[in-house]
Amino acid sequence: ARLHSALGEALVQVAQGVVTDNALIAFRAAAARDPNDARARYFLALRKDQTGDRDGAMDDWIALLNSAPADAPWAPQVRALVERVAAERGVDISGRITGSAATGSPGS
């Protein structure tokens, strides 16, 4: 799963942040092998956002945060993204982020 999600991320970087069809294939392969692969889940949500399913993307990003281990090194960046996007779009996310993700600090 990690190889597929790494490939997908490289393809997104080459495409300047766009989750292309080829990257989508890689992320779906990663998710099929490991449904908890955080990188695949993040970019699959980004694809939803880029193709107009903004609510679905937000739901997926929040679910990713809520399932994150307390020490997930990527969680603060995803939380910042969720907060920024929610603020830009006027979306109320209060009470939707739980556990350690709610405070933004490990073990809280």
ABEGO torsion letter per residue (X at the ends): XAAAAAAAAAAAAAAGGBBBAAAAAAAAAAAAABAABAAAAAAAAAAAAAAGBAAAAAAAAAAAAAABBAABAAAAAAAAAAAAAAAAAGBBABGABBEAAAAGBBGX
